[in-house]
Amino acid sequence: MQRKHSASLCLSLLENLLYSGIIYGWPFLVEVFKNEGYFSELCVSPNEVNYQTLQTFNKTNGTKLDCVGQAERFNLIYTMSSVLNVLFCFVAGLIFDRFGTWICKGLGTILFTIGFILLAKSSALNTSLLYPGMALLALGGSCFFMINFQYANLFKSTRSTWISMYNGLFISSSFVFWIFGNAHEKGVDISVLFMAYIGPLLLLFLLSFVFGPREQIPYPAPKSFRYGIQVSKSARERKLSLPSKKLSADLRDSGLGTFKPQRLTIFSGLGAYLYVMNLFQMSVMSLRNQFFTGTFDSWAQNIGSGNTEGLTAAFGIITAISGLAAPLVGLLDDALTKYYRKRSRDLVLSRIKSSNAFTLFSCICTILLSLCAVIPIPSLQYLTFILLTISRLVCYSYSYISISTHFPSEQVGKLIGLLWTMGGLLLMLQYPLLRFVLRSCEGDFTIVNIVFLGLNILTLAFPISLYLTHSRVVKIIKTAPTDVNGNSMEDNADLL
C-alpha cells in the first residue's frame, strides 16, 4: 500500500507541474504571439498618439511602432484568465466536496482539452480564440490544483513539505510555455505543440482511476486506507476509510477521540475575524504577484530600455526551478511544528504558531519584492524574481495549512475556494492598473509599485493579530486540565 501511496503522490506532483498553473507562463507566449502577428493591427506610428511608450520595431521596414493597444489586449487576456482561475476555485471546491476526485478531475481534463484545441486553432486572423482558450486552461487548472493537495494527507509526518511542494510546482508550471516559446524559436509550430500536449493530459486522467480516490483522502489518512477503481464499488470499504465528521483529525492523532473537535467555526467571532484577515492578506499579495506576472513584458521593456531577452530568460529559469525550493519551505514548517509540539505538546497550537511565523515571512518577502521593483536597476531585478517566487510559495502554502488547521476537514475545499474566489475579485484591477501605467504614466511603473509597497506593509497587521490572538489562547490552554499525554482537554473551539 505504501508503494501505491508513493506512486499516487508522484503522479499528482507531475500533474501539478505540467498543467495546474500553466496559465502563469503567459508572458512567454506573448513573445510568440507577437512574432506571429497577433493584434499587430493595434500597433501604430508614435506620431498618431500623444504618448510614447512600448515602442517596438517593425521587422519589415525597420520603423518604430507604438504598441500600447497590443500590450493592453494581451494583458486583458491574462487578467481574465487569472481572475477566472481564482474565482473558479470555489466552484471546484464545491464539486470536489460533493462529487469527489474522479468527477472533478474529469471536468478539468475536458476543460484543458478544449482550451488547447482553441489555442491551436487561433491565428493572427482569428485572435478571438485566445480569450476562451486561456479561460478554459485557467478553469482546468483550478480543478487540478484543488484536488492534488489531498495526496499530502497520505504522509502525515511530512504533510507540510508536500503541500509546499504542490505550491512550488504550481508556480513552476509556467515553464511549459517557456519551453513552447523556445521551441517556437527553433521553428516548431506553436499549434502542433498545443495539440501534442493533450496526449499526456489524457494519460494522467486514465491513471487517476488506479492511483486516485473516487472521493477524498481524509486527514490523517488511516493506514488501511484504500482507493482506486478496484475498491470503488465497495461501499463498506469506502465507509471504513472515511473519518467520522464528529471526530477531530488532530484529536484522533493525539489519541483523544472522546473530546470535541479542535476547530474554529466560520460563524464564531474569532473564526470570522481570522478568516477576514487571511482574506485581506491573500487579496493584496495575490494582486501584487499577479500584476507583476501579467505586466512582465511591459515592465521589462520599460526597465530594460527595450531589451527584454535577458530579463525574460532569467524570469523563466527562476520560475522553472522554484519547485525545487518548495520542499525547503515545507521542511522548515515541519521542523517548527515539531519544535513547538515539544514545548506545548498540543498539535493544533504548534501548527498555528509555525504557520504564524510563515505568514510574517511571506509578508516581509512581498514587501521586499515591491521595494526592489521600485528601484529601476536591471541587475537588481533578479532578486525581485527570487522574492516573487518565495512570496508565492509561502503565501499559498500557509493559506491551505491555516484553513485545514482551524476548520473541519469536510469544509476545507469550500473555505479555501471561497477565500481564493473573494480574493480573486481584486485581480480585476490588473487591467485598469496597466492602462493607467501605459497611458497616464507613459509606461513607468514607479507610482503603482509604491502603492503596492504601502499595501504590502499593511498586510503585517495579519501576523501581528495572529500573534496577539494566539498569545491569549496559549494562556488559556496552559491553565486548562490536561491528560496523561499533556494535551489540553478543553475544547479549543469553545475557548476561541
C-alpha positions as CSV (number, residue, x, y, z in Angstrom):
1,M,0.0,0.0,0.0
2,Q,2.9,2.3,0.8
3,R,4.2,1.9,-2.8
4,K,0.8,2.9,-4.2
5,H,0.7,5.9,-1.9
6,S,4.1,7.0,-3.2
7,A,3.1,6.4,-6.8
8,S,-0.1,8.5,-6.3
9,L,1.9,11.3,-4.8
10,C,4.4,11.3,-7.7
11,L,1.7,11.3,-10.3
12,S,-0.1,14.2,-8.6
13,L,3.1,16.2,-8.3
14,L,3.8,15.6,-12.0
15,E,0.3,16.7,-12.9
16,N,0.6,19.8,-10.9
17,L,3.9,20.6,-12.6
18,L,2.7,20.1,-16.1
19,Y,-0.8,21.6,-16.0
20,S,-2.2,23.3,-12.9
21,G,-0.5,26.7,-13.1
22,I,0.2,26.7,-16.8
23,I,-1.6,30.0,-17.5
24,Y,1.1,31.8,-15.5
25,G,3.5,31.2,-18.3
26,W,1.6,33.7,-20.4
27,P,4.5,36.2,-20.6
28,F,6.4,33.7,-22.6
29,L,3.6,33.1,-25.0
30,V,3.2,36.9,-25.6
31,E,6.5,37.0,-27.5
32,V,5.4,34.0,-29.6
33,F,2.1,35.7,-30.5
34,K,3.8,39.0,-31.2
35,N,6.0,37.3,-33.7
36,E,3.0,35.6,-35.3
37,G,1.3,39.0,-35.7
38,Y,-1.5,38.7,-33.1
39,F,-3.1,42.1,-32.6
40,S,-0.5,43.7,-34.8
41,E,-3.2,46.0,-36.2
42,L,-3.2,47.8,-32.9
43,C,0.4,48.9,-33.3
44,V,0.5,52.5,-34.8
45,S,3.1,55.1,-35.6
46,P,4.2,57.1,-32.5
47,N,3.1,60.3,-34.4
48,E,-0.5,59.2,-34.2
49,V,-0.7,59.1,-30.4
50,N,0.0,61.7,-27.6
51,Y,2.3,59.5,-25.6
52,Q,5.4,57.4,-26.4
53,T,5.8,54.1,-24.7
54,L,6.3,50.4,-25.5
55,Q,7.9,51.3,-28.9
56,T,8.9,48.4,-31.0
57,F,10.4,47.9,-34.4
58,N,8.5,46.8,-37.5
59,K,10.5,43.8,-38.8
60,T,9.5,44.6,-42.4
61,N,10.8,48.1,-42.8
62,G,12.6,48.8,-39.5
63,T,10.3,51.7,-38.5
64,K,9.2,52.3,-34.9
65,L,5.7,51.4,-33.8
66,D,3.7,52.2,-30.7
67,C,2.1,49.0,-29.4
68,V,0.2,50.2,-26.3
69,G,-3.0,48.8,-27.7
70,Q,-1.5,45.4,-28.4
71,A,0.0,45.3,-24.8
72,E,-3.3,46.1,-23.3
73,R,-5.1,43.4,-25.3
74,F,-2.6,40.8,-24.2
75,N,-2.9,41.9,-20.6
76,L,-6.7,41.8,-20.8
77,I,-6.5,38.1,-21.8
78,Y,-4.2,37.3,-18.8
79,T,-6.3,39.3,-16.4
80,M,-9.5,37.5,-17.5
81,S,-7.7,34.1,-17.2
82,S,-6.1,34.8,-13.8
83,V,-9.3,36.1,-12.3
84,L,-11.2,33.0,-13.6
85,N,-8.5,30.7,-12.2
86,V,-9.0,32.1,-8.7
87,L,-12.8,32.6,-8.9
88,F,-13.4,29.1,-10.1
89,C,-11.6,27.6,-7.1
90,F,-14.8,28.0,-5.1
91,V,-16.8,26.1,-7.7
92,A,-14.1,23.5,-8.0
93,G,-14.1,23.1,-4.2
94,L,-17.8,22.5,-4.2
95,I,-17.5,20.0,-7.0
96,F,-14.7,18.2,-5.2
97,D,-16.5,18.1,-1.9
98,R,-19.8,16.9,-3.4
99,F,-18.7,14.6,-6.2
100,G,-15.1,13.6,-5.3
101,T,-11.8,13.4,-7.2
102,W,-12.7,11.5,-10.3
103,I,-15.6,13.8,-11.4
104,C,-13.6,17.0,-10.6
105,K,-10.5,15.7,-12.5
106,G,-12.6,14.6,-15.4
107,L,-14.1,18.1,-15.6
108,G,-10.6,19.6,-15.5
109,T,-9.4,17.3,-18.3
110,I,-12.3,18.3,-20.6
111,L,-11.7,22.0,-19.9
112,F,-7.9,21.6,-20.7
113,T,-8.5,19.6,-23.8
114,I,-10.9,22.2,-25.3
115,G,-8.7,25.0,-24.3
116,F,-5.6,23.6,-26.0
117,I,-7.6,22.9,-29.2
118,L,-8.9,26.5,-29.3
119,L,-5.3,27.9,-28.8
120,A,-4.1,25.6,-31.6
121,K,-6.7,26.9,-33.9
122,S,-6.1,30.6,-33.2
123,S,-4.1,32.8,-35.6
124,A,-3.4,36.4,-36.3
125,L,-6.6,36.5,-38.3
126,N,-8.6,34.7,-35.5
127,T,-7.2,36.1,-32.3
128,S,-10.7,35.9,-30.6
129,L,-10.0,32.2,-29.8
130,L,-7.3,33.3,-27.3
131,Y,-9.9,34.5,-24.9
132,P,-11.9,31.3,-24.4
133,G,-8.8,29.2,-24.9
134,M,-6.8,30.7,-22.0
135,A,-10.0,30.9,-19.9
136,L,-10.6,27.2,-20.2
137,L,-7.0,26.5,-19.2
138,A,-7.5,28.6,-16.1
139,L,-10.7,26.7,-15.2
140,G,-9.0,23.4,-15.7
141,G,-6.0,24.5,-13.6
142,S,-8.4,25.3,-10.7
143,C,-9.8,21.8,-10.8
144,F,-6.4,20.1,-10.8
145,F,-5.0,22.4,-8.1
146,M,-7.9,21.8,-5.8
147,I,-7.8,18.0,-5.9
148,N,-4.0,17.4,-5.8
149,F,-3.4,18.9,-2.3
150,Q,-5.2,15.9,-0.7
151,Y,-2.4,13.4,-1.6
152,A,-0.2,15.1,1.0
153,N,-2.6,13.6,3.6
154,L,-1.2,10.2,2.9
155,F,2.1,11.3,4.5
156,K,1.2,12.7,7.9
157,S,4.7,13.4,9.2
158,T,5.8,15.3,6.1
159,R,2.4,16.7,5.1
160,S,3.6,20.4,5.1
161,T,6.6,19.6,3.0
162,W,4.4,18.1,0.3
163,I,1.8,20.9,0.4
164,S,4.7,23.3,-0.2
165,M,5.9,21.2,-3.0
166,Y,2.5,21.3,-4.7
167,N,2.6,25.1,-4.5
168,G,6.1,25.3,-5.9
169,L,5.2,23.0,-8.8
170,F,2.1,25.0,-9.4
171,I,4.2,28.1,-9.9
172,S,6.8,26.2,-11.9
173,S,4.0,25.2,-14.4
174,S,4.8,28.4,-16.2
175,F,8.0,26.8,-17.5
176,V,5.8,24.8,-20.0
177,F,5.0,27.9,-22.1
178,W,8.7,29.0,-21.7
179,I,9.7,25.7,-23.4
180,F,7.0,26.3,-26.0
181,G,8.5,29.7,-26.7
182,N,12.0,28.3,-27.1
183,A,10.7,25.5,-29.3
184,H,8.9,28.1,-31.5
185,E,12.1,30.0,-31.9
186,K,13.7,26.8,-33.2
187,G,11.0,26.5,-35.9
188,V,8.3,24.3,-34.2
189,D,4.7,25.3,-35.0
190,I,3.0,26.5,-31.8
191,S,-0.2,24.9,-32.9
192,V,1.5,21.5,-33.0
193,L,2.8,22.0,-29.5
194,F,-0.7,22.8,-28.2
195,M,-2.3,19.7,-29.8
196,A,0.6,17.4,-28.7
197,Y,0.2,18.5,-25.1
198,I,-3.2,16.9,-24.9
199,G,-1.7,13.4,-25.0
200,P,0.0,13.4,-21.6
201,L,-3.2,15.0,-20.1
202,L,-5.4,12.1,-21.2
203,L,-2.9,9.6,-19.9
204,L,-2.8,11.2,-16.5
205,F,-6.6,11.1,-16.4
206,L,-6.7,7.4,-17.1
207,L,-4.1,6.7,-14.4
208,S,-6.2,8.5,-11.8
209,F,-8.7,5.6,-11.8
210,V,-5.9,3.4,-10.4
211,F,-3.8,5.8,-8.4
212,G,-6.6,8.3,-7.3
213,P,-9.5,8.0,-4.9
214,R,-13.1,8.2,-6.1
215,E,-14.0,10.6,-3.3
216,Q,-11.4,12.3,-1.0
217,I,-8.4,11.4,1.1
218,P,-9.1,12.2,4.8
219,Y,-6.5,13.8,7.1
220,P,-4.9,11.9,8.7
221,A,-5.4,9.0,6.3
222,P,-5.8,5.7,8.1
223,K,-3.0,3.2,7.5
224,S,-5.6,0.8,5.9
225,F,-7.0,3.5,3.6
226,R,-7.5,2.0,0.1
227,Y,-8.6,3.6,-3.1
228,G,-8.7,3.1,-6.8
229,I,-11.1,1.5,-9.3
230,Q,-10.7,-1.9,-7.7
231,V,-12.3,-0.8,-4.4
232,S,-14.6,1.9,-5.7
233,K,-17.6,-0.4,-5.8
234,S,-17.2,-1.5,-2.2
235,A,-19.4,0.8,-0.1
236,R,-18.3,-0.8,3.0
237,E,-14.6,-0.1,2.4
238,R,-15.3,3.5,1.5
239,K,-17.3,4.0,4.7
240,L,-14.5,2.5,6.7
241,S,-11.9,4.7,5.0
242,L,-13.6,8.0,5.8
243,P,-13.3,9.6,9.2
244,S,-16.2,10.4,11.4
245,K,-17.5,14.0,10.9
246,K,-17.8,14.4,14.6
247,L,-14.2,13.4,15.3
248,S,-11.4,15.9,15.0
249,A,-8.5,14.7,12.9
250,D,-5.9,16.3,15.2
251,L,-7.5,14.9,18.4
252,R,-7.6,11.4,16.9
253,D,-3.9,11.9,16.1
254,S,-3.3,12.7,19.7
255,G,-5.4,9.7,20.9
256,L,-8.2,11.9,22.4
257,G,-11.1,10.5,20.4
258,T,-13.7,11.3,23.1
259,F,-13.3,15.0,23.1
260,K,-14.8,17.7,20.9
261,P,-13.1,18.8,17.7
262,Q,-10.3,21.3,18.0
263,R,-11.7,23.5,15.2
264,L,-12.9,27.1,14.8
265,T,-16.2,27.8,13.0
266,I,-16.5,30.4,10.4
267,F,-19.6,31.8,12.2
268,S,-17.7,32.4,15.5
269,G,-16.3,35.8,16.3
270,L,-12.6,34.9,16.2
271,G,-13.1,32.4,13.4
272,A,-14.7,35.0,11.2
273,Y,-12.0,37.6,12.2
274,L,-9.1,35.3,11.3
275,Y,-10.8,34.4,8.0
276,V,-11.3,38.0,7.0
277,M,-7.7,38.9,7.9
278,N,-6.4,35.9,5.9
279,L,-8.6,37.2,3.0
280,F,-7.1,40.7,3.2
281,Q,-3.5,39.3,3.1
282,M,-4.3,36.9,0.3
283,S,-6.0,39.6,-1.8
284,V,-3.2,42.1,-1.5
285,M,-0.4,39.7,-2.0
286,S,-2.1,37.9,-4.9
287,L,-2.8,41.1,-6.7
288,R,0.9,42.1,-6.2
289,N,2.1,38.8,-7.6
290,Q,-0.4,38.5,-10.4
291,F,0.1,42.1,-11.6
292,F,3.8,41.6,-11.8
293,T,3.4,38.4,-13.8
294,G,0.7,39.8,-16.1
295,T,2.6,43.0,-16.9
296,F,6.0,41.4,-17.1
297,D,6.5,42.1,-20.8
298,S,5.6,45.8,-20.5
299,W,7.6,46.2,-17.3
300,A,10.6,44.5,-18.7
301,Q,10.6,46.8,-21.8
302,N,10.4,49.8,-19.6
303,I,13.2,48.9,-17.1
304,G,15.4,47.2,-19.7
305,S,15.0,50.0,-22.3
306,G,13.5,47.7,-24.8
307,N,16.0,44.8,-24.3
308,T,13.9,42.1,-22.6
309,E,15.7,38.9,-23.7
310,G,17.9,38.8,-20.6
311,L,15.2,39.5,-18.1
312,T,12.8,37.1,-19.8
313,A,15.3,34.3,-19.8
314,A,16.2,34.9,-16.1
315,F,12.5,35.1,-15.1
316,G,11.8,31.8,-16.9
317,I,14.7,29.9,-15.3
318,I,14.0,31.2,-11.8
319,T,10.3,30.4,-12.1
320,A,11.0,26.9,-13.5
321,I,13.3,25.9,-10.6
322,S,11.1,27.4,-7.9
323,G,9.6,23.9,-7.4
324,L,13.0,22.8,-6.1
325,A,12.9,25.3,-3.3
326,A,9.4,24.5,-2.3
327,P,10.3,21.4,-0.1
328,L,12.6,23.6,1.9
329,V,9.6,25.7,2.9
330,G,7.7,22.6,4.0
331,L,10.7,21.1,5.8
332,L,11.1,24.3,7.8
333,D,7.4,24.3,8.6
334,D,7.5,20.7,9.7
335,A,10.6,21.4,11.8
336,L,8.9,24.4,13.5
337,T,5.8,22.4,14.2
338,K,7.8,19.6,15.9
339,Y,9.7,22.3,17.9
340,Y,6.5,23.9,19.1
341,R,5.0,20.4,19.6
342,K,7.7,19.5,22.1
343,R,7.2,22.8,24.0
344,S,3.4,23.0,24.1
345,R,2.5,19.3,23.5
346,D,-0.5,20.4,21.5
347,L,-0.6,19.6,17.8
348,V,-3.1,22.3,16.8
349,L,-1.3,25.0,18.8
350,S,2.1,24.1,17.4
351,R,0.7,24.2,13.8
352,I,-0.8,27.6,14.5
353,K,2.4,29.0,15.8
354,S,4.5,27.7,13.0
355,S,2.1,28.9,10.3
356,N,2.1,32.3,12.0
357,A,5.9,32.6,11.5
358,F,5.5,31.8,7.8
359,T,2.7,34.4,7.5
360,L,5.2,37.0,8.8
361,F,7.9,35.7,6.5
362,S,5.6,35.9,3.4
363,C,4.6,39.5,4.2
364,I,8.3,40.5,4.5
365,C,9.1,38.8,1.2
366,T,6.4,40.7,-0.6
367,I,7.4,44.0,0.9
368,L,10.9,43.4,-0.3
369,L,9.6,42.4,-3.7
370,S,7.7,45.8,-4.1
371,L,10.8,47.6,-2.8
372,C,13.1,46.1,-5.3
373,A,10.6,46.6,-8.1
374,V,10.6,50.4,-7.3
375,I,14.3,50.6,-7.9
376,P,15.0,50.9,-11.6
377,I,18.2,48.9,-11.7
378,P,18.0,45.9,-14.2
379,S,20.6,43.8,-12.3
380,L,18.6,44.1,-9.1
381,Q,15.5,42.6,-10.7
382,Y,17.0,39.1,-10.5
383,L,16.5,39.4,-6.7
384,T,12.9,40.6,-7.5
385,F,12.2,37.4,-9.4
386,I,13.5,35.3,-6.5
387,L,11.4,37.2,-3.9
388,L,8.3,36.8,-6.1
389,T,8.8,33.1,-6.2
390,I,9.3,32.8,-2.4
391,S,6.4,35.1,-1.7
392,R,4.0,33.0,-3.7
393,L,5.3,29.7,-2.3
394,V,4.9,30.7,1.4
395,C,1.7,32.7,0.9
396,Y,-0.4,29.9,-0.7
397,S,1.2,27.2,1.4
398,Y,0.2,29.0,4.5
399,S,-3.4,29.5,3.4
400,Y,-4.0,25.8,2.9
401,I,-2.3,24.8,6.2
402,S,-4.1,27.6,8.1
403,I,-7.6,26.7,6.9
404,S,-7.1,23.0,7.3
405,T,-5.8,23.5,10.8
406,H,-8.5,25.8,12.0
407,F,-11.6,24.4,10.3
408,P,-13.3,21.0,9.8
409,S,-11.8,18.8,7.1
410,E,-15.1,18.4,5.3
411,Q,-15.3,22.2,4.8
412,V,-11.7,22.8,3.7
413,G,-12.5,22.7,-0.1
414,K,-15.3,25.2,0.2
415,L,-13.5,27.6,2.6
416,I,-10.3,27.7,0.5
417,G,-12.3,28.0,-2.7
418,L,-14.3,30.9,-1.1
419,L,-11.1,32.5,0.1
420,W,-9.4,32.5,-3.3
421,T,-12.7,33.4,-5.0
422,M,-13.2,36.5,-2.9
423,G,-9.6,37.5,-3.3
424,G,-9.8,36.9,-7.0
425,L,-12.3,39.7,-7.4
426,L,-9.5,42.2,-6.6
427,L,-7.5,40.8,-9.5
428,M,-9.8,42.5,-11.9
429,L,-7.8,45.7,-11.1
430,Q,-4.9,44.4,-13.2
431,Y,-6.2,45.7,-16.5
432,P,-7.2,49.2,-15.4
433,L,-3.9,49.5,-13.5
434,L,-1.9,48.7,-16.6
435,R,-4.0,51.2,-18.7
436,F,-3.1,53.8,-16.1
437,V,0.6,52.9,-16.3
438,L,0.7,52.9,-20.1
439,R,-1.5,55.9,-20.8
440,S,-1.0,58.2,-17.8
441,C,2.5,57.3,-16.6
442,E,4.0,56.6,-20.1
443,G,5.0,53.1,-19.1
444,D,6.6,54.0,-15.8
445,F,5.5,51.5,-13.1
446,T,7.0,53.5,-10.2
447,I,3.8,55.0,-8.8
448,V,2.0,51.7,-8.9
449,N,4.9,49.9,-7.2
450,I,4.9,52.5,-4.4
451,V,1.2,52.0,-3.8
452,F,1.8,48.2,-3.7
453,L,4.6,48.7,-1.2
454,G,2.3,50.6,1.1
455,L,-0.5,47.9,0.8
456,N,2.1,45.2,1.5
457,I,3.2,46.9,4.6
458,L,-0.4,46.9,5.8
459,T,-0.5,43.1,5.5
460,L,1.7,43.0,8.5
461,A,-1.5,43.5,10.5
462,F,-2.4,39.9,9.9
463,P,0.6,38.2,11.6
464,I,0.5,40.7,14.3
465,S,-3.1,40.0,15.0
466,L,-2.4,36.3,14.9
467,Y,0.3,36.7,17.5
468,L,-1.9,38.7,19.8
469,T,-4.8,36.3,19.4
470,H,-2.8,33.1,19.9
471,S,-1.0,34.5,22.9
472,R,-4.4,34.7,24.6
473,V,-5.1,31.1,23.6
474,V,-1.8,29.9,25.0
475,K,-2.6,31.4,28.4
476,I,-6.0,29.7,28.4
477,I,-4.6,26.3,27.3
478,K,-1.8,26.5,30.0
479,T,-4.5,26.8,32.7
480,A,-6.7,24.1,31.2
481,P,-6.7,20.4,32.5
482,T,-4.5,18.1,30.6
483,D,-4.5,14.3,30.0
484,V,-1.6,11.9,30.6
485,N,0.0,13.0,27.3
486,G,0.0,16.7,28.2
487,N,-2.8,17.6,25.7
488,S,-5.4,20.1,26.7
489,M,-8.8,18.5,27.4
490,E,-10.6,21.8,26.8
491,D,-12.5,22.4,23.6
492,N,-10.3,24.8,21.7
493,A,-13.2,25.9,19.6
494,D,-15.2,26.9,22.6
495,L,-12.2,28.6,24.1
496,L,-11.7,30.6,21.0
